[in-house]
Amino acid sequence: MAFKRALWHSGLTYQQTCYHCRTLVRYNDYSLDFRPWYPDGFVYCPKCRGPLRHNELYAINEDGSPVYPQGAPAQAAPAQAAPVQPEPAAATNGNCPNCGKAVALGVDHFCSGCGQKLD
């Protein structure tokens, strides 16, 4: 089974700095080398030939400004996170007969400290 990169290209230009030699690398979709384990692809630094992982966040406009200034692609809408409700503190109304750790009798069936059965 052969893997091949999708035939769709965005037409965007990308820019990133090489991790190895700090060279500024500009490239487009057509220069990406597909790797099955990293679907976004790789591009190689022209100076040191080091592999650089591609990411859509590296897209730039013709003037060099970032296409996604907030750091997220336009098609990915941020999800509304539900407010986190604090969990009520466990009621401690007894101690483990084996180790003395505070336990919630009737709720805890085993001691979290020593594993003693409480029922």
Secondary structure, DSSP 4 states (H G I P E B T S, - for coil): ------S-----EEEEE-TTT--EEEEEGGGPEEETTEEEEEEE-TTT--EEE--GGGEE-TTS-BSSTTSS-TTSPPPPPPPPPPPPPPP--EE-TTT--EE-BTTBSB-TTT--B--
